[in-house]
Amino acid sequence: MKSKSELIEDGLINDSIVISRCFIIEFYRDQLEKFEKIGMGKETEHGTKVSKKLIATTKKRLRQLSPILKKINKRERSNGHK
């Protein structure tokens, strides 16, 4: 696994916690969309089999991250961002 500094250097995360958390949330959303598009029982480009458990786990993680996203959005609105 890469270190935080390597991930920042590669542009995968930002030194800002807010941007990094948004990246993670977007990653899970994209994965969920991809799994639903691929379809149950088929494999991703990495050989992961799409299953009900995989989709349920991804949805659960998004629900867990939802309060963080709400806080970020609220903070941005209070700072004048849309």
N, CA, C and O atoms as a GROMACS GRO file, in nm:
protein
  328
    1MET      N    1   0.085  -0.118   0.000
    1MET     CA    2   0.000   0.000   0.000
    1MET      C    3   0.089   0.124   0.000
    1MET      O    4   0.193   0.129   0.066
    2LYS      N    5   0.046   0.223  -0.075
    2LYS     CA    6   0.123   0.347  -0.085
    2LYS      C    7   0.105   0.433   0.040
    2LYS      O    8   0.002   0.427   0.107
    3SER      N    9   0.205   0.512   0.069
    3SER     CA   10   0.197   0.604   0.181
    3SER      C   11   0.109   0.723   0.143
    3SER      O   12   0.080   0.745   0.026
    4LYS      N   13   0.067   0.798   0.244
    4LYS     CA   14  -0.015   0.917   0.220
    4LYS      C   15   0.056   1.014   0.126
    4LYS      O   16  -0.005   1.068   0.034
    5SER      N   17   0.186   1.036   0.150
    5SER     CA   18   0.259   1.131   0.066
    5SER      C   19   0.266   1.083  -0.080
    5SER      O   20   0.261   1.165  -0.172
    6GLU      N   21   0.277   0.952  -0.100
    6GLU     CA   22   0.279   0.898  -0.237
    6GLU      C   23   0.143   0.915  -0.303
    6GLU      O   24   0.135   0.947  -0.422
    7LEU      N   25   0.036   0.895  -0.227
    7LEU     CA   26  -0.099   0.912  -0.283
    7LEU      C   27  -0.125   1.058  -0.320
    7LEU      O   28  -0.187   1.087  -0.422
    8ILE      N   29  -0.076   1.149  -0.237
    8ILE     CA   30  -0.088   1.293  -0.267
    8ILE      C   31  -0.009   1.326  -0.392
    8ILE      O   32  -0.057   1.397  -0.481
    9GLU      N   33   0.113   1.275  -0.399
    9GLU     CA   34   0.199   1.300  -0.514
    9GLU      C   35   0.138   1.246  -0.644
    9GLU      O   36   0.150   1.308  -0.749
   10ASP      N   37   0.072   1.129  -0.635
   10ASP     CA   38   0.007   1.068  -0.751
   10ASP      C   39  -0.125   1.137  -0.788
   10ASP      O   40  -0.184   1.108  -0.892
   11GLY      N   41  -0.170   1.229  -0.702
   11GLY     CA   42  -0.295   1.300  -0.729
   11GLY      C   43  -0.418   1.221  -0.691
   11GLY      O   44  -0.530   1.260  -0.728
   12LEU      N   45  -0.402   1.111  -0.618
   12LEU     CA   46  -0.517   1.029  -0.579
   12LEU      C   47  -0.590   1.086  -0.459
   12LEU      O   48  -0.711   1.068  -0.446
   13ILE      N   49  -0.519   1.153  -0.372
   13ILE     CA   50  -0.582   1.223  -0.262
   13ILE      C   51  -0.519   1.362  -0.252
   13ILE      O   52  -0.414   1.389  -0.310
   14ASN      N   53  -0.585   1.447  -0.177
   14ASN     CA   54  -0.536   1.582  -0.156
   14ASN      C   55  -0.497   1.593  -0.010
   14ASN      O   56  -0.549   1.519   0.073
   15ASP      N   57  -0.409   1.683   0.022
   15ASP     CA   58  -0.369   1.702   0.160
   15ASP      C   59  -0.487   1.753   0.244
   15ASP      O   60  -0.485   1.744   0.366
   16SER      N   61  -0.587   1.805   0.179
   16SER     CA   62  -0.707   1.852   0.247
   16SER      C   63  -0.795   1.732   0.282
   16SER      O   64  -0.827   1.651   0.196
   17ILE      N   65  -0.833   1.722   0.408
   17ILE     CA   66  -0.919   1.612   0.452
   17ILE      C   67  -1.052   1.616   0.379
   17ILE      O   68  -1.105   1.512   0.341
   18VAL      N   69  -1.107   1.735   0.359
   18VAL     CA   70  -1.236   1.748   0.292
   18VAL      C   71  -1.230   1.692   0.150
   18VAL      O   72  -1.316   1.614   0.110
   19ILE      N   73  -1.129   1.731   0.075
   19ILE     CA   74  -1.117   1.684  -0.063
   19ILE      C   75  -1.094   1.533  -0.066
   19ILE      O   76  -1.150   1.464  -0.152
   20SER      N   77  -1.014   1.483   0.025
   20SER     CA   78  -0.988   1.339   0.031
   20SER      C   79  -1.116   1.262   0.062
   20SER      O   80  -1.142   1.158   0.001
   21ARG      N   81  -1.194   1.312   0.156
   21ARG     CA   82  -1.320   1.244   0.190
   21ARG      C   83  -1.417   1.248   0.073
   21ARG      O   84  -1.487   1.150   0.047
   22CYS      N   85  -1.423   1.360   0.004
   22CYS     CA   86  -1.509   1.369  -0.115
   22CYS      C   87  -1.464   1.269  -0.220
   22CYS      O   88  -1.548   1.206  -0.286
   23PHE      N   89  -1.334   1.254  -0.237
   23PHE     CA   90  -1.280   1.157  -0.332
   23PHE      C   91  -1.326   1.016  -0.296
   23PHE      O   92  -1.366   0.939  -0.384
   24ILE      N   93  -1.318   0.982  -0.169
   24ILE     CA   94  -1.357   0.848  -0.124
   24ILE      C   95  -1.505   0.824  -0.149
   24ILE      O   96  -1.544   0.717  -0.196
   25ILE      N   97  -1.588   0.922  -0.116
   25ILE     CA   98  -1.732   0.909  -0.137
   25ILE      C   99  -1.762   0.891  -0.286
   25ILE      O  100  -1.842   0.806  -0.323
   26GLU      N  101  -1.698   0.971  -0.370
   26GLU     CA  102  -1.718   0.960  -0.514
   26GLU      C  103  -1.671   0.824  -0.566
   26GLU      O  104  -1.733   0.766  -0.655
   27PHE      N  105  -1.563   0.772  -0.509
   27PHE     CA  106  -1.513   0.640  -0.547
   27PHE      C  107  -1.620   0.534  -0.520
   27PHE      O  108  -1.647   0.450  -0.607
   28TYR      N  109  -1.679   0.536  -0.402
   28TYR     CA  110  -1.782   0.437  -0.369
   28TYR      C  111  -1.905   0.452  -0.458
   28TYR      O  112  -1.964   0.352  -0.499
   29ARG      N  113  -1.943   0.574  -0.489
   29ARG     CA  114  -2.057   0.596  -0.580
   29ARG      C  115  -2.028   0.537  -0.719
   29ARG      O  116  -2.112   0.470  -0.779
   30ASP      N  117  -1.907   0.564  -0.768
   30ASP     CA  118  -1.868   0.511  -0.898
   30ASP      C  119  -1.865   0.359  -0.899
   30ASP      O  120  -1.909   0.296  -0.994
   31GLN      N  121  -1.812   0.301  -0.790
   31GLN     CA  122  -1.806   0.155  -0.781
   31GLN      C  123  -1.946   0.096  -0.783
   31GLN      O  124  -1.972  -0.002  -0.853
   32LEU      N  125  -2.037   0.154  -0.705
   32LEU     CA  126  -2.174   0.104  -0.700
   32LEU      C  127  -2.239   0.111  -0.837
   32LEU      O  128  -2.305   0.016  -0.880
   33GLU      N  129  -2.221   0.222  -0.905
   33GLU     CA  130  -2.276   0.237  -1.040
   33GLU      C  131  -2.218   0.132  -1.135
   33GLU      O  132  -2.290   0.073  -1.216
   34LYS      N  133  -2.088   0.109  -1.123
   34LYS     CA  134  -2.021   0.010  -1.208
   34LYS      C  135  -2.075  -0.130  -1.179
   34LYS      O  136  -2.104  -0.206  -1.272
   35PHE      N  137  -2.089  -0.166  -1.051
   35PHE     CA  138  -2.138  -0.298  -1.014
   35PHE      C  139  -2.278  -0.321  -1.069
   35PHE      O  140  -2.309  -0.429  -1.120
   36GLU      N  141  -2.363  -0.220  -1.057
   36GLU     CA  142  -2.500  -0.233  -1.106
   36GLU      C  143  -2.505  -0.242  -1.258
   36GLU      O  144  -2.591  -0.310  -1.314
   37LYS      N  145  -2.414  -0.174  -1.325
   37LYS     CA  146  -2.407  -0.178  -1.470
   37LYS      C  147  -2.356  -0.313  -1.520
   37LYS      O  148  -2.407  -0.368  -1.618
   38ILE      N  149  -2.255  -0.367  -1.453
   38ILE     CA  150  -2.196  -0.496  -1.491
   38ILE      C  151  -2.298  -0.608  -1.474
   38ILE      O  152  -2.316  -0.692  -1.562
   39GLY      N  153  -2.363  -0.608  -1.359
   39GLY     CA  154  -2.466  -0.708  -1.334
   39GLY      C  155  -2.420  -0.819  -1.239
   39GLY      O  156  -2.301  -0.851  -1.230
   40MET      N  157  -2.517  -0.875  -1.170
   40MET     CA  158  -2.495  -0.980  -1.072
   40MET      C  159  -2.429  -1.102  -1.135
   40MET      O  160  -2.468  -1.148  -1.243
   41GLY      N  161  -2.328  -1.154  -1.067
   41GLY     CA  162  -2.262  -1.277  -1.111
   41GLY      C  163  -2.149  -1.256  -1.211
   41GLY      O  164  -2.072  -1.349  -1.237
   42LYS      N  165  -2.138  -1.138  -1.266
   42LYS     CA  166  -2.031  -1.110  -1.363
   42LYS      C  167  -1.911  -1.052  -1.289
   42LYS      O  168  -1.921  -1.017  -1.172
   43GLU      N  169  -1.798  -1.042  -1.357
   43GLU     CA  170  -1.676  -0.995  -1.294
   43GLU      C  171  -1.636  -0.856  -1.341
   43GLU      O  172  -1.660  -0.816  -1.455
   44THR      N  173  -1.575  -0.782  -1.248
   44THR     CA  174  -1.520  -0.651  -1.281
   44THR      C  175  -1.391  -0.669  -1.360
   44THR      O  176  -1.346  -0.782  -1.380
   45GLU      N  177  -1.332  -0.560  -1.403
   45GLU     CA  178  -1.206  -0.566  -1.477
   45GLU      C  179  -1.092  -0.621  -1.391
   45GLU      O  180  -0.987  -0.659  -1.443
   46HIS      N  181  -1.114  -0.626  -1.258
   46HIS     CA  182  -1.011  -0.676  -1.167
   46HIS      C  183  -1.041  -0.819  -1.120
   46HIS      O  184  -0.972  -0.873  -1.034
   47GLY      N  185  -1.144  -0.879  -1.177
   47GLY     CA  186  -1.177  -1.017  -1.143
   47GLY      C  187  -1.263  -1.034  -1.018
   47GLY      O  188  -1.276  -1.145  -0.967
   48THR      N  189  -1.322  -0.925  -0.970
   48THR     CA  190  -1.410  -0.933  -0.853
   48THR      C  191  -1.550  -0.967  -0.900
   48THR      O  192  -1.605  -0.901  -0.989
   49LYS      N  193  -1.608  -1.071  -0.841
   49LYS     CA  194  -1.742  -1.112  -0.880
   49LYS      C  195  -1.845  -1.020  -0.814
   49LYS      O  196  -1.842  -0.999  -0.693
   50VAL      N  197  -1.936  -0.966  -0.896
   50VAL     CA  198  -2.040  -0.879  -0.845
   50VAL      C  199  -2.146  -0.967  -0.779
   50VAL      O  200  -2.205  -1.055  -0.843
   51SER      N  201  -2.170  -0.942  -0.652
   51SER     CA  202  -2.267  -1.021  -0.577
   51SER      C  203  -2.358  -0.928  -0.498
   51SER      O  204  -2.332  -0.808  -0.486
   52LYS      N  205  -2.466  -0.986  -0.444
   52LYS     CA  206  -2.556  -0.907  -0.359
   52LYS      C  207  -2.480  -0.852  -0.239
   52LYS      O  208  -2.502  -0.738  -0.198
   53LYS      N  209  -2.391  -0.934  -0.184
   53LYS     CA  210  -2.314  -0.890  -0.067
   53LYS      C  211  -2.223  -0.773  -0.102
   53LYS      O  212  -2.211  -0.679  -0.025
   54LEU      N  213  -2.158  -0.778  -0.218
   54LEU     CA  214  -2.070  -0.670  -0.260
   54LEU      C  215  -2.148  -0.540  -0.276
   54LEU      O  216  -2.104  -0.435  -0.229
   55ILE      N  217  -2.262  -0.547  -0.340
   55ILE     CA  218  -2.345  -0.428  -0.360
   55ILE      C  219  -2.397  -0.377  -0.226
   55ILE      O  220  -2.396  -0.256  -0.202
   56ALA      N  221  -2.444  -0.467  -0.140
   56ALA     CA  222  -2.495  -0.428  -0.008
   56ALA      C  223  -2.386  -0.363   0.077
   56ALA      O  224  -2.411  -0.264   0.146
   57THR      N  225  -2.266  -0.418   0.071
   57THR     CA  226  -2.154  -0.362   0.148
   57THR      C  227  -2.116  -0.224   0.097
   57THR      O  228  -2.087  -0.134   0.176
   58THR      N  229  -2.117  -0.206  -0.034
   58THR     CA  230  -2.086  -0.076  -0.093
   58THR      C  231  -2.191   0.028  -0.054
   58THR      O  232  -2.158   0.141  -0.020
   59LYS      N  233  -2.319  -0.012  -0.059
   59LYS     CA  234  -2.426   0.079  -0.017
   59LYS      C  235  -2.415   0.114   0.130
   59LYS      O  236  -2.437   0.229   0.170
   60LYS      N  237  -2.380   0.015   0.212
   60LYS     CA  238  -2.364   0.039   0.356
   60LYS      C  239  -2.253   0.141   0.380
   60LYS      O  240  -2.268   0.232   0.462
   61ARG      N  241  -2.142   0.126   0.309
   61ARG     CA  242  -2.030   0.220   0.326
   61ARG      C  243  -2.071   0.361   0.285
   61ARG      O  244  -2.033   0.458   0.351
   62LEU      N  245  -2.148   0.373   0.178
   62LEU     CA  246  -2.197   0.505   0.136
   62LEU      C  247  -2.287   0.567   0.243
   62LEU      O  248  -2.279   0.686   0.270
   63ARG      N  249  -2.373   0.484   0.304
   63ARG     CA  250  -2.459   0.535   0.412
   63ARG      C  251  -2.374   0.582   0.530
   63ARG      O  252  -2.406   0.682   0.594
   64GLN      N  253  -2.267   0.509   0.559
   64GLN     CA  254  -2.178   0.548   0.669
   64GLN      C  255  -2.109   0.681   0.639
   64GLN      O  256  -2.084   0.760   0.730
   65LEU      N  257  -2.078   0.704   0.514
   65LEU     CA  258  -2.009   0.827   0.475
   65LEU      C  259  -2.104   0.944   0.455
   65LEU      O  260  -2.060   1.059   0.450
   66SER      N  261  -2.232   0.917   0.445
   66SER     CA  262  -2.332   1.020   0.419
   66SER      C  263  -2.327   1.137   0.517
   66SER      O  264  -2.333   1.252   0.473
   67PRO      N  265  -2.316   1.112   0.648
   67PRO     CA  266  -2.308   1.226   0.741
   67PRO      C  267  -2.187   1.316   0.715
   67PRO      O  268  -2.195   1.437   0.733
   68ILE      N  269  -2.077   1.256   0.674
   68ILE     CA  270  -1.957   1.334   0.643
   68ILE      C  271  -1.985   1.425   0.524
   68ILE      O  272  -1.950   1.543   0.525
   69LEU      N  273  -2.049   1.370   0.421
   69LEU     CA  274  -2.081   1.449   0.302
   69LEU      C  275  -2.176   1.563   0.336
   69LEU      O  276  -2.161   1.674   0.286
   70LYS      N  277  -2.274   1.536   0.422
   70LYS     CA  278  -2.368   1.642   0.462
   70LYS      C  279  -2.294   1.755   0.534
   70LYS      O  280  -2.324   1.872   0.511
   71LYS      N  281  -2.199   1.719   0.621
   71LYS     CA  282  -2.122   1.821   0.692
   71LYS      C  283  -2.038   1.904   0.595
   71LYS      O  284  -2.029   2.026   0.607
   72ILE      N  285  -1.976   1.835   0.499
   72ILE     CA  286  -1.894   1.905   0.399
   72ILE      C  287  -1.980   2.002   0.319
   72ILE      O  288  -1.942   2.117   0.299
   73ASN      N  289  -2.096   1.955   0.272
   73ASN     CA  290  -2.185   2.039   0.192
   73ASN      C  291  -2.235   2.158   0.273
   73ASN      O  292  -2.243   2.270   0.222
   74LYS      N  293  -2.268   2.134   0.400
   74LYS     CA  294  -2.315   2.243   0.486
   74LYS      C  295  -2.205   2.347   0.505
   74LYS      O  296  -2.231   2.467   0.499
   75ARG      N  297  -2.084   2.301   0.528
   75ARG     CA  298  -1.970   2.391   0.548
   75ARG      C  299  -1.946   2.473   0.422
   75ARG      O  300  -1.920   2.593   0.430
   76GLU      N  301  -1.953   2.408   0.305
   76GLU     CA  302  -1.930   2.479   0.179
   76GLU      C  303  -2.037   2.584   0.154
   76GLU      O  304  -2.007   2.694   0.108
   77ARG      N  305  -2.164   2.550   0.184
   77ARG     CA  306  -2.271   2.647   0.165
   77ARG      C  307  -2.253   2.767   0.258
   77ARG      O  308  -2.278   2.881   0.218
   78SER      N  309  -2.210   2.741   0.382
   78SER     CA  310  -2.190   2.852   0.476
   78SER      C  311  -2.072   2.939   0.437
   78SER      O  312  -2.063   3.055   0.477
   79ASN      N  313  -1.980   2.882   0.357
   79ASN     CA  314  -1.864   2.959   0.309
   79ASN      C  315  -1.891   3.023   0.172
   79ASN      O  316  -1.802   3.082   0.112
   80GLY      N  317  -2.014   3.012   0.124
   80GLY     CA  318  -2.051   3.076  -0.002
   80GLY      C  319  -2.027   2.993  -0.126
   80GLY      O  320  -2.037   3.045  -0.237
   81HIS      N  321  -1.995   2.864  -0.111
   81HIS     CA  322  -1.976   2.776  -0.227
   81HIS      C  323  -2.109   2.708  -0.260
   81HIS      O  324  -2.193   2.689  -0.173
   82LYS      N  325  -2.125   2.673  -0.387
   82LYS     CA  326  -2.246   2.602  -0.429
   82LYS      C  327  -2.220   2.456  -0.438
   82LYS      O  328  -2.310   2.379  -0.473
   0.00000   0.00000   0.00000
